[in-house]
Amino acid sequence: MASCKYKIYHCMILVLCSYRILSTSNRNKKPDGGMICPDEYVWNEMQNKCTSCMDGFIGRNCNVKCPPPSYGQECQLECKCQPSVCHHVFGCRRSESDCEIGKQGHFCENSCPYPSYGKECQLLCKCKSQFCDAADGCFNGTTKEPVSKMSEINTAAIEIGNWTQTSMKSHEMYTRTITESSSLYRSVILYLTIFATFLVVLYIILILYQRMCMKSGENITRYADPESENIYMEL
Protein backbone atom coordinates (compact mmCIF):
# COMPACT_ATOMS: atom_id res chain seq x y z
CA MET A 1 0.00 0.00 0.00
CA ALA A 2 2.85 2.36 0.90
CA SER A 3 4.48 1.59 -2.44
CA CYS A 4 1.25 2.49 -4.25
CA LYS A 5 1.00 5.85 -2.43
CA TYR A 6 4.62 6.56 -3.29
CA LYS A 7 3.94 5.95 -6.99
CA ILE A 8 0.92 8.30 -6.95
CA TYR A 9 2.97 10.97 -5.19
CA HIS A 10 5.75 10.54 -7.73
CA CYS A 11 3.27 10.94 -10.62
CA MET A 12 1.89 14.16 -9.13
CA ILE A 13 5.42 15.59 -8.83
CA LEU A 14 6.06 14.81 -12.50
CA VAL A 15 2.79 16.51 -13.51
CA LEU A 16 3.61 19.66 -11.54
CA CYS A 17 7.11 19.82 -13.00
CA SER A 18 5.77 19.37 -16.53
CA TYR A 19 3.21 22.14 -16.01
CA ARG A 20 5.91 24.45 -14.67
CA ILE A 21 8.12 23.86 -17.70
CA LEU A 22 5.27 24.29 -20.19
CA SER A 23 3.91 27.45 -18.58
CA THR A 24 7.35 29.06 -18.36
CA SER A 25 8.24 28.31 -21.97
CA ASN A 26 4.88 29.19 -23.53
CA ARG A 27 3.14 31.87 -21.49
CA ASN A 28 5.11 34.66 -23.16
CA LYS A 29 5.55 33.11 -26.60
CA LYS A 30 3.86 34.03 -29.87
CA PRO A 31 3.26 31.37 -32.54
CA ASP A 32 6.14 32.83 -34.55
CA GLY A 33 8.51 32.64 -31.58
CA GLY A 34 8.20 36.27 -30.46
CA MET A 35 7.05 37.38 -27.04
CA ILE A 36 3.56 38.34 -25.91
CA CYS A 37 4.07 41.95 -24.90
CA PRO A 38 2.25 43.73 -22.05
CA ASP A 39 0.00 46.72 -22.65
CA GLU A 40 1.72 49.82 -24.07
CA TYR A 41 4.35 47.59 -25.72
CA VAL A 42 4.64 45.91 -29.11
CA TRP A 43 6.90 43.16 -30.46
CA ASN A 44 9.79 44.63 -32.46
CA GLU A 45 10.99 42.17 -35.09
CA MET A 46 14.17 44.14 -35.78
CA GLN A 47 15.27 44.31 -32.13
CA ASN A 48 13.75 40.91 -31.28
CA LYS A 49 12.13 42.24 -28.09
CA CYS A 50 9.12 44.16 -26.78
CA THR A 51 9.46 47.92 -27.20
CA SER A 52 7.27 50.77 -25.96
CA CYS A 53 4.59 52.22 -28.22
CA MET A 54 5.41 54.91 -30.75
CA ASP A 55 4.26 58.41 -29.81
CA GLY A 56 0.51 58.77 -30.31
CA PHE A 57 -0.37 55.10 -29.72
CA ILE A 58 -1.46 53.11 -26.67
CA GLY A 59 -3.13 49.82 -25.76
CA ARG A 60 -2.30 46.17 -26.35
CA ASN A 61 0.07 45.90 -29.30
CA CYS A 62 -0.08 49.72 -29.54
CA ASN A 63 -3.06 49.58 -31.92
CA VAL A 64 -5.05 52.47 -30.42
CA LYS A 65 -4.48 56.11 -31.39
CA CYS A 66 -4.50 58.71 -28.63
CA PRO A 67 -8.08 60.01 -28.35
CA PRO A 68 -8.47 63.82 -28.59
CA PRO A 69 -7.45 65.97 -26.86
CA SER A 70 -4.54 63.75 -25.77
CA TYR A 71 -1.47 63.15 -27.91
CA GLY A 72 2.22 62.27 -27.79
CA GLN A 73 4.10 59.65 -25.80
CA GLU A 74 1.66 57.45 -23.86
CA CYS A 75 -1.01 60.12 -24.65
CA GLN A 76 0.31 62.20 -21.76
CA LEU A 77 0.07 65.56 -23.54
CA GLU A 78 -3.10 67.57 -24.14
CA CYS A 79 -4.09 69.63 -27.18
CA LYS A 80 -5.22 73.21 -26.54
CA CYS A 81 -7.22 73.35 -29.75
CA GLN A 82 -10.24 71.84 -31.49
CA PRO A 83 -10.20 68.02 -31.80
CA SER A 84 -10.39 68.32 -35.60
CA VAL A 85 -6.93 69.93 -35.70
CA CYS A 86 -5.39 67.83 -32.92
CA HIS A 87 -2.94 65.23 -34.27
CA HIS A 88 -2.55 62.11 -32.11
CA VAL A 89 1.24 62.26 -32.51
CA PHE A 90 2.16 65.94 -32.89
CA GLY A 91 -0.64 67.86 -31.17
CA CYS A 92 -2.28 71.05 -32.45
CA ARG A 93 -1.87 72.25 -36.02
CA ARG A 94 0.39 75.29 -36.18
CA SER A 95 1.89 77.70 -38.64
CA GLU A 96 5.53 77.07 -39.46
CA SER A 97 6.50 80.34 -37.83
CA ASP A 98 5.39 78.80 -34.52
CA CYS A 99 7.51 75.68 -34.97
CA GLU A 100 10.65 75.03 -32.98
CA ILE A 101 13.95 75.81 -34.65
CA GLY A 102 14.77 73.07 -37.13
CA LYS A 103 11.14 71.97 -37.56
CA GLN A 104 8.50 72.52 -40.25
CA GLY A 105 5.12 71.19 -41.40
CA HIS A 106 1.51 71.78 -40.39
CA PHE A 107 2.14 70.07 -37.07
CA CYS A 108 5.87 70.85 -36.92
CA GLU A 109 6.31 67.14 -37.48
CA ASN A 110 9.27 67.31 -39.86
CA SER A 111 12.90 68.21 -39.33
CA CYS A 112 14.43 70.57 -41.86
CA PRO A 113 15.56 68.53 -44.87
CA TYR A 114 19.24 68.73 -45.74
CA PRO A 115 20.79 71.12 -46.57
CA SER A 116 18.33 73.58 -44.94
CA TYR A 117 18.21 74.23 -41.19
CA GLY A 118 17.26 76.81 -38.57
CA LYS A 119 14.06 78.79 -37.98
CA GLU A 120 11.50 77.86 -40.67
CA CYS A 121 14.39 76.02 -42.40
CA GLN A 122 15.57 79.32 -43.94
CA LEU A 123 19.31 78.70 -43.61
CA LEU A 124 21.55 76.50 -45.72
CA CYS A 125 24.32 74.19 -44.56
CA LYS A 126 27.58 74.39 -46.51
CA CYS A 127 28.80 71.01 -45.32
CA LYS A 128 28.06 67.32 -45.71
CA SER A 129 24.74 65.99 -44.42
CA GLN A 130 26.30 64.10 -41.51
CA PHE A 131 27.66 67.41 -40.18
CA CYS A 132 24.44 69.40 -40.69
CA ASP A 133 22.10 69.70 -37.71
CA ALA A 134 18.49 70.63 -38.49
CA ALA A 135 18.44 73.22 -35.72
CA ASP A 136 22.02 74.52 -35.45
CA GLY A 137 23.54 73.97 -38.89
CA CYS A 138 27.07 72.77 -39.56
CA PHE A 139 29.14 71.50 -36.69
CA ASN A 140 32.33 73.03 -38.09
CA GLY A 141 30.91 76.56 -38.24
CA THR A 142 30.76 77.04 -42.00
CA THR A 143 28.84 79.94 -43.54
CA LYS A 144 25.07 80.21 -43.42
CA GLU A 145 23.03 81.10 -46.48
CA PRO A 146 19.25 81.76 -46.64
CA VAL A 147 17.01 79.42 -48.61
CA SER A 148 14.29 80.75 -50.91
CA LYS A 149 10.64 80.13 -50.04
CA MET A 150 10.18 78.08 -53.23
CA SER A 151 13.04 75.83 -52.22
CA GLU A 152 11.55 75.49 -48.77
CA ILE A 153 8.17 74.47 -50.20
CA ASN A 154 9.75 71.85 -52.46
CA THR A 155 11.89 70.35 -49.73
CA ALA A 156 8.98 70.42 -47.29
CA ALA A 157 6.85 68.51 -49.78
CA ILE A 158 9.57 65.88 -50.09
CA GLU A 159 9.88 65.60 -46.33
CA ILE A 160 6.12 65.32 -45.82
CA GLY A 161 5.99 62.62 -48.49
CA ASN A 162 8.71 60.69 -46.70
CA TRP A 163 6.91 61.07 -43.39
CA THR A 164 3.64 59.87 -44.97
CA GLN A 165 5.37 56.77 -46.32
CA THR A 166 6.85 56.10 -42.89
CA SER A 167 3.43 56.50 -41.27
CA MET A 168 1.88 54.08 -43.77
CA LYS A 169 4.57 51.51 -43.01
CA SER A 170 3.95 51.96 -39.29
CA HIS A 171 0.21 51.50 -39.82
CA GLU A 172 0.84 48.33 -41.82
CA MET A 173 3.05 47.05 -39.01
CA TYR A 174 0.32 47.68 -36.42
CA THR A 175 -2.31 46.06 -38.66
CA ARG A 176 -0.12 42.99 -39.05
CA THR A 177 0.41 42.91 -35.30
CA ILE A 178 -3.36 42.98 -34.67
CA THR A 179 -3.84 40.03 -37.05
CA GLU A 180 -1.06 38.11 -35.34
CA SER A 181 -2.62 38.92 -31.97
CA SER A 182 -5.98 37.40 -33.00
CA SER A 183 -4.19 34.27 -34.16
CA LEU A 184 -2.26 34.23 -30.90
CA TYR A 185 -5.41 34.31 -28.77
CA ARG A 186 -6.86 31.38 -30.70
CA SER A 187 -3.63 29.45 -30.19
CA VAL A 188 -3.61 30.19 -26.45
CA ILE A 189 -7.23 29.02 -26.08
CA LEU A 190 -6.42 25.81 -27.98
CA TYR A 191 -3.32 25.24 -25.83
CA LEU A 192 -5.28 25.73 -22.58
CA THR A 193 -8.06 23.40 -23.77
CA ILE A 194 -5.58 20.64 -24.63
CA PHE A 195 -3.75 21.04 -21.34
CA ALA A 196 -7.00 21.02 -19.31
CA THR A 197 -8.10 17.83 -21.10
CA PHE A 198 -4.72 16.28 -20.31
CA LEU A 199 -5.11 17.11 -16.60
CA VAL A 200 -8.64 15.64 -16.46
CA VAL A 201 -7.54 12.39 -18.13
CA LEU A 202 -4.50 12.15 -15.85
CA TYR A 203 -6.67 12.73 -12.79
CA ILE A 204 -9.05 9.94 -13.82
CA ILE A 205 -6.12 7.58 -14.40
CA LEU A 206 -4.68 8.37 -10.96
CA ILE A 207 -8.06 7.76 -9.27
CA LEU A 208 -8.47 4.40 -11.01
CA TYR A 209 -4.89 3.45 -10.18
CA GLN A 210 -5.42 4.36 -6.52
CA ARG A 211 -8.57 2.23 -6.31
CA MET A 212 -6.74 -0.71 -7.87
CA CYS A 213 -3.97 -0.34 -5.28
CA MET A 214 -6.51 -0.21 -2.43
CA LYS A 215 -8.23 -3.39 -3.65
CA SER A 216 -4.87 -5.07 -4.05
CA GLY A 217 -3.95 -4.13 -0.47
CA GLU A 218 -7.22 -5.55 0.88
CA ASN A 219 -6.62 -8.86 -0.92
CA ILE A 220 -3.09 -9.08 0.44
CA THR A 221 -4.33 -8.50 4.03
CA ARG A 222 -7.13 -11.04 3.68
CA TYR A 223 -4.92 -13.85 2.39
CA ALA A 224 -1.62 -12.90 4.01
CA ASP A 225 -1.52 -15.77 6.61
CA PRO A 226 -3.69 -18.75 5.60
CA GLU A 227 -1.73 -21.24 7.84
CA SER A 228 -2.66 -19.29 10.98
CA GLU A 229 -6.32 -19.50 9.99
CA ASN A 230 -6.05 -23.31 9.54
CA ILE A 231 -4.41 -23.76 12.95
CA TYR A 232 -7.20 -21.76 14.59
CA MET A 233 -9.81 -23.94 12.93
CA GLU A 234 -8.08 -27.19 14.14
CA LEU A 235 -8.07 -25.90 17.70
LINTA-V516164 format. One record per pair of residues at least 4 apart in sequence whose ideal C-beta (glycine too) atoms are under 7 Angstrom apart, sorted by the first residue. I is the first residue (numbers start at 1). J is the second residue. D is the distance in whole Angstrom. If there is no record, write none. Layout:
BEGIN
I&J&D + I&J&D
END
This chain:
BEGIN
1&5&7 + 1&213&7 + 1&217&4 + 2&6&6 + 3&7&7 + 4&8&7 + 4&213&3 + 5&9&6 + 6&10&6 + 7&11&6 + 8&12&7 + 8&206&6 + 8&209&7 + 8&210&6 + 9&13&7 + 10&14&7 + 11&15&6 + 11&206&6 + 12&16&6 + 13&17&6 + 14&18&6 + 15&19&6 + 15&202&6 + 16&20&6 + 17&21&6 + 18&22&6 + 19&23&6 + 20&24&6 + 21&25&6 + 22&26&6 + 23&27&5 + 25&29&7 + 26&191&7 + 28&35&5 + 28&36&5 + 29&33&7 + 29&35&7 + 29&36&7 + 30&34&4 + 30&35&7 + 30&36&6 + 30&43&7 + 30&180&7 + 30&184&5 + 31&183&6 + 31&184&6 + 31&187&5 + 34&43&4 + 35&43&6 + 35&50&6 + 36&184&7 + 37&41&4 + 37&42&6 + 37&43&5 + 37&50&4 + 37&61&7 + 39&59&6 + 39&60&5 + 40&52&6 + 40&53&5 + 40&58&6 + 40&74&7 + 41&50&4 + 41&51&6 + 41&52&6 + 41&53&7 + 42&50&7 + 42&51&6 + 42&53&6 + 42&61&5 + 42&62&4 + 42&177&6 + 43&50&6 + 43&177&7 + 44&49&6 + 44&51&4 + 47&51&6 + 53&57&4 + 53&58&6 + 53&62&4 + 54&62&7 + 54&170&6 + 55&72&5 + 55&73&5 + 55&89&5 + 56&65&6 + 56&66&5 + 56&71&6 + 56&72&7 + 56&88&4 + 56&89&3 + 57&62&4 + 57&64&7 + 57&65&6 + 58&62&7 + 58&64&5 + 58&66&6 + 58&74&6 + 58&75&5 + 59&63&6 + 59&64&4 + 61&177&5 + 61&178&6 + 61&181&5 + 62&174&6 + 63&174&5 + 63&177&7 + 63&178&5 + 65&88&4 + 66&70&5 + 66&71&5 + 66&75&4 + 66&88&4 + 68&79&6 + 68&83&4 + 68&86&5 + 69&78&5 + 69&79&4 + 69&83&6 + 69&86&6 + 70&75&4 + 70&77&7 + 70&78&6 + 71&75&7 + 71&77&5 + 71&79&6 + 71&86&6 + 71&87&6 + 71&88&5 + 71&89&6 + 71&90&7 + 71&91&5 + 72&76&6 + 72&77&4 + 72&91&7 + 77&91&6 + 79&86&4 + 79&91&5 + 79&92&5 + 80&92&6 + 81&85&5 + 81&86&6 + 81&92&4 + 82&86&7 + 85&92&6 + 85&93&4 + 86&91&7 + 86&92&6 + 87&91&6 + 87&107&5 + 90&107&4 + 90&108&7 + 90&109&5 + 91&107&7 + 93&106&5 + 93&107&6 + 94&98&4 + 94&99&6 + 94&107&7 + 94&108&6 + 96&104&5 + 96&120&5 + 97&120&6 + 99&103&4 + 99&104&6 + 99&108&4 + 100&108&6 + 101&118&6 + 101&119&5 + 101&135&5 + 102&111&6 + 102&112&5 + 102&117&6 + 102&118&7 + 102&134&4 + 102&135&3 + 103&108&4 + 103&110&7 + 103&111&6 + 104&108&7 + 104&110&5 + 104&112&6 + 104&120&7 + 104&121&5 + 104&156&5 + 105&109&5 + 105&110&4 + 105&156&7 + 105&160&6 + 109&163&6 + 110&156&7 + 110&159&4 + 110&160&6 + 110&163&6 + 111&134&4 + 112&116&5 + 112&117&5 + 112&121&4 + 112&134&4 + 113&155&4 + 113&158&6 + 113&159&5 + 114&125&7 + 114&129&4 + 114&132&5 + 115&124&5 + 115&125&4 + 115&132&6 + 116&121&4 + 116&123&7 + 116&124&6 + 116&147&5 + 116&152&7 + 116&155&6 + 117&121&7 + 117&123&5 + 117&125&6 + 117&132&6 + 117&133&6 + 117&134&5 + 117&135&7 + 117&137&5 + 118&122&6 + 118&123&4 + 118&137&6 + 121&147&7 + 121&152&6 + 122&146&5 + 122&147&6 + 123&137&6 + 123&144&5 + 123&145&7 + 123&146&6 + 123&147&7 + 124&144&7 + 124&145&4 + 124&146&7 + 124&147&5 + 125&132&4 + 125&137&5 + 125&138&5 + 126&138&7 + 126&142&4 + 126&143&5 + 126&145&7 + 127&131&4 + 127&132&6 + 127&138&4 + 127&140&6 + 127&142&5 + 131&138&5 + 131&139&5 + 131&140&6 + 132&137&7 + 132&138&6 + 133&137&6 + 133&139&7 + 137&144&6 + 138&142&4 + 147&151&5 + 147&152&6 + 148&152&7 + 149&153&6 + 150&154&7 + 151&155&6 + 152&156&6 + 153&157&6 + 154&158&7 + 155&159&6 + 156&160&6 + 157&161&6 + 158&162&7 + 159&163&6 + 160&164&6 + 161&165&7 + 162&166&6 + 163&167&6 + 164&168&6 + 165&169&7 + 166&170&6 + 167&171&6 + 168&172&6 + 169&173&6 + 170&174&7 + 171&175&6 + 172&176&6 + 173&177&6 + 174&178&7 + 175&179&7 + 176&180&6 + 177&181&6 + 178&182&7 + 179&183&7 + 180&184&6 + 181&185&7 + 182&186&7 + 183&187&6 + 184&188&6 + 185&189&6 + 186&190&6 + 187&191&6 + 188&192&6 + 189&193&6 + 190&194&6 + 191&195&6 + 192&196&6 + 193&197&6 + 194&198&6 + 195&199&7 + 196&200&7 + 197&201&6 + 198&202&6 + 199&203&6 + 200&204&7 + 201&205&6 + 202&206&6 + 203&207&6 + 204&208&6 + 205&209&6 + 206&210&6 + 207&211&7 + 208&212&6 + 209&213&6 + 210&214&6 + 211&215&6 + 212&216&6 + 213&217&6 + 214&218&7 + 215&219&7 + 216&220&6 + 217&221&6 + 218&222&6 + 219&223&6 + 220&224&6 + 225&229&7 + 226&230&7 + 227&231&6 + 228&232&6 + 229&233&7 + 230&234&7 + 231&235&7
END
